[in-house]
């Protein structure tokens, strides 16, 4: 690749970044984009400086009415440095489009200066520099395609980030949303406890009936020992009555809890998935 090709690529990179500054004032306003654009401009400036120096060394005479390319490149590099370390003022200038307009103006000036210099040194503008109408048009078209490609790459990256973010959010909401398994576990646990409590109640009631049968069979004239046995039976019956009352109260509590969980489960299953996902 010859020197003028390096310069053409650098000029195209300047045009691309000037275009990004101009049309990206709303979409490419974060510091990370400004720094990337600034680094691209700074890299292009270094290439152009080197190739201009090489061109001048190949010219034996003295240039007449020479454009001060160093001054223009300093202005361009100044913009690059502002972008690499963006301040509040830099962000404001970018938002208003000021930086983009300055870059377009400086890029046009340096491109014309390089083309003019090339014509003087090489003496064949049509063949070497591409400064004629066709060459200029070709560079512009190439710049547009490269700019579009660059924008598409950024667009794909941004879209990929959005997709990843949405996936993360969906995963978070899915695993934190209210699920029917919570109520199903509660219902199963309550039903199991109810079954145990009812079994205890039935056994206690049967034990009470047995003791009451024994006590009833002693309703006659009793000896002192029999009276003691009867008293013991009555105490056991009262204790069983207390157990029965307590168990019945617990059964009522668990039945109420079971009903509440079943109602909550039915209400949850009727709720649309999106509302469950968003916790509404």
VENTA-V971448 format. One record per residue. N is the residue number from 1. RES is the residue in three letters. OMEGA is omega as a letter, one per 30 degrees, with the letter a starting at -180 (NA if undefined). NEAR is the number of other C-alpha atoms within 10 Angstrom. Layout:
[[N | RES | OMEGA | NEAR] [N | RES | OMEGA | NEAR]]
This chain:
[[1 | UNK | a | 5] [2 | UNK | a | 7] [3 | UNK | a | 14] [4 | UNK | l | 20] [5 | UNK | l | 13] [6 | UNK | a | 16] [7 | UNK | l | 23] [8 | UNK | l | 20] [9 | UNK | l | 17] [10 | UNK | l | 23] [11 | UNK | l | 24] [12 | UNK | l | 22] [13 | UNK | l | 22] [14 | UNK | a | 28] [15 | UNK | a | 25] [16 | UNK | a | 25] [17 | UNK | l | 26] [18 | UNK | l | 24] [19 | UNK | l | 19] [20 | UNK | l | 21] [21 | UNK | a | 28] [22 | UNK | a | 22] [23 | UNK | a | 13] [24 | UNK | a | 19] [25 | UNK | l | 21] [26 | UNK | a | 13] [27 | UNK | a | 12] [28 | UNK | a | 18] [29 | UNK | l | 15] [30 | UNK | a | 12] [31 | UNK | a | 15] [32 | UNK | l | 13] [33 | UNK | l | 18] [34 | UNK | l | 26] [35 | UNK | l | 18] [36 | UNK | l | 15] [37 | UNK | l | 23] [38 | UNK | l | 25] [39 | UNK | l | 18] [40 | UNK | l | 18] [41 | UNK | a | 28] [42 | UNK | l | 22] [43 | UNK | l | 16] [44 | UNK | l | 23] [45 | UNK | a | 24] [46 | UNK | l | 13] [47 | UNK | a | 17] [48 | UNK | l | 25] [49 | UNK | a | 15] [50 | UNK | a | 13] [51 | UNK | l | 20] [52 | UNK | l | 19] [53 | UNK | l | 10] [54 | UNK | l | 13] [55 | UNK | a | 18] [56 | UNK | l | 16] [57 | UNK | a | 11] [58 | UNK | l | 10] [59 | UNK | a | 14] [60 | UNK | a | 8] [61 | UNK | l | 9] [62 | UNK | a | 8] [63 | UNK | l | 12] [64 | UNK | l | 7] [65 | UNK | a | 6] [66 | UNK | l | 10] [67 | UNK | l | 16] [68 | UNK | a | 10] [69 | UNK | a | 18] [70 | UNK | a | 14] [71 | UNK | l | 11] [72 | UNK | a | 17] [73 | UNK | l | 21] [74 | UNK | l | 12] [75 | UNK | l | 15] [76 | UNK | a | 24] [77 | UNK | l | 21] [78 | UNK | l | 15] [79 | UNK | a | 20] [80 | UNK | a | 25] [81 | UNK | l | 16] [82 | UNK | a | 17] [83 | UNK | a | 25] [84 | UNK | l | 21] [85 | UNK | a | 12] [86 | UNK | l | 20] [87 | UNK | l | 12] [88 | UNK | l | 8] [89 | UNK | l | 10] [90 | UNK | l | 17] [91 | UNK | l | 19] [92 | UNK | l | 15] [93 | UNK | l | 15] [94 | UNK | a | 23] [95 | UNK | a | 19] [96 | UNK | a | 14] [97 | UNK | a | 17] [98 | UNK | a | 15] [99 | UNK | l | 23] [100 | UNK | l | 22] [101 | UNK | l | 17] [102 | UNK | a | 17] [103 | UNK | l | 24] [104 | UNK | a | 19] [105 | UNK | a | 13] [106 | UNK | l | 18] [107 | UNK | l | 22] [108 | UNK | a | 14] [109 | UNK | a | 16] [110 | UNK | l | 22] [111 | UNK | l | 21] [112 | UNK | l | 14] [113 | UNK | l | 18] [114 | UNK | l | 23] [115 | UNK | l | 21] [116 | UNK | l | 16] [117 | UNK | a | 22] [118 | UNK | l | 22] [119 | UNK | a | 18] [120 | UNK | a | 16] [121 | UNK | a | 18] [122 | UNK | l | 14] [123 | UNK | l | 12] [124 | UNK | a | 13] [125 | UNK | a | 18] [126 | UNK | a | 13] [127 | UNK | a | 12] [128 | UNK | a | 15] [129 | UNK | a | 22] [130 | UNK | a | 20] [131 | UNK | l | 22] [132 | UNK | a | 13] [133 | UNK | a | 10] [134 | UNK | a | 11] [135 | UNK | l | 16] [136 | UNK | a | 13] [137 | UNK | l | 13] [138 | UNK | l | 14] [139 | UNK | l | 19] [140 | UNK | l | 14] [141 | UNK | l | 12] [142 | UNK | l | 15] [143 | UNK | l | 20] [144 | UNK | a | 16] [145 | UNK | l | 13] [146 | UNK | l | 16] [147 | UNK | l | 20] [148 | UNK | l | 15] [149 | UNK | l | 12] [150 | UNK | l | 15] [151 | UNK | l | 15] [152 | UNK | l | 12] [153 | UNK | l | 12] [154 | UNK | l | 14] [155 | UNK | l | 13] [156 | UNK | l | 12] [157 | UNK | a | 12] [158 | UNK | l | 12] [159 | UNK | l | 12] [160 | UNK | l | 12] [161 | UNK | l | 12] [162 | UNK | a | 12] [163 | UNK | l | 12] [164 | UNK | l | 12] [165 | UNK | l | 12] [166 | UNK | l | 12] [167 | UNK | l | 12] [168 | UNK | l | 12] [169 | UNK | l | 11] [170 | UNK | l | 14] [171 | UNK | a | 13] [172 | UNK | a | 12] [173 | UNK | a | 15] [174 | UNK | a | 17] [175 | UNK | l | 10] [176 | UNK | a | 13] [177 | UNK | a | 16] [178 | UNK | a | 17] [179 | UNK | a | 15] [180 | UNK | a | 16] [181 | UNK | l | 10] [182 | UNK | a | 11] [183 | UNK | l | 20] [184 | UNK | l | 14] [185 | UNK | l | 12] [186 | UNK | a | 16] [187 | UNK | a | 20] [188 | UNK | l | 12] [189 | UNK | a | 12] [190 | UNK | l | 20] [191 | UNK | l | 16] [192 | UNK | l | 11] [193 | UNK | l | 16] [194 | UNK | l | 20] [195 | UNK | l | 12] [196 | UNK | a | 12] [197 | UNK | l | 17] [198 | UNK | l | 15] [199 | UNK | l | 13] [200 | UNK | a | 16] [201 | UNK | a | 20] [202 | UNK | a | 13] [203 | UNK | a | 13] [204 | UNK | l | 18] [205 | UNK | l | 17] [206 | UNK | l | 13] [207 | UNK | l | 15] [208 | UNK | l | 21] [209 | UNK | l | 14] [210 | UNK | a | 13] [211 | UNK | l | 18] [212 | UNK | l | 16] [213 | UNK | l | 11] [214 | UNK | a | 13] [215 | UNK | a | 17] [216 | UNK | a | 11] [217 | UNK | a | 10] [218 | UNK | l | 14] [219 | UNK | l | 9] [220 | UNK | l | 7] [221 | UNK | a | 8] [222 | UNK | l | 12] [223 | UNK | a | 9] [224 | UNK | l | 9] [225 | UNK | l | 9] [226 | UNK | l | 12] [227 | UNK | l | 13] [228 | UNK | l | 12] [229 | UNK | l | 15] [230 | UNK | l | 20] [231 | UNK | l | 13] [232 | UNK | l | 12] [233 | UNK | a | 17] [234 | UNK | l | 16] [235 | UNK | l | 12] [236 | UNK | l | 16] [237 | UNK | l | 21] [238 | UNK | l | 12] [239 | UNK | l | 12] [240 | UNK | l | 20] [241 | UNK | l | 15] [242 | UNK | l | 12] [243 | UNK | l | 16] [244 | UNK | l | 19] [245 | UNK | l | 12] [246 | UNK | a | 12] [247 | UNK | l | 20] [248 | UNK | l | 16] [249 | UNK | l | 12] [250 | UNK | l | 16] [251 | UNK | l | 20] [252 | UNK | l | 12] [253 | UNK | a | 13] [254 | UNK | l | 18] [255 | UNK | l | 16] [256 | UNK | l | 13] [257 | UNK | l | 16] [258 | UNK | l | 20] [259 | UNK | l | 14] [260 | UNK | l | 14] [261 | UNK | l | 20] [262 | UNK | l | 16] [263 | UNK | l | 12] [264 | UNK | l | 14] [265 | UNK | l | 18] [266 | UNK | l | 13] [267 | UNK | a | 11] [268 | UNK | a | 17] [269 | UNK | l | 12] [270 | UNK | a | 9] [271 | UNK | l | 11] [272 | UNK | a | 10] [273 | UNK | a | 13] [274 | UNK | l | 10] [275 | UNK | l | 12] [276 | UNK | a | 17] [277 | UNK | a | 18] [278 | UNK | l | 13] [279 | UNK | a | 12] [280 | UNK | NA | 10]]
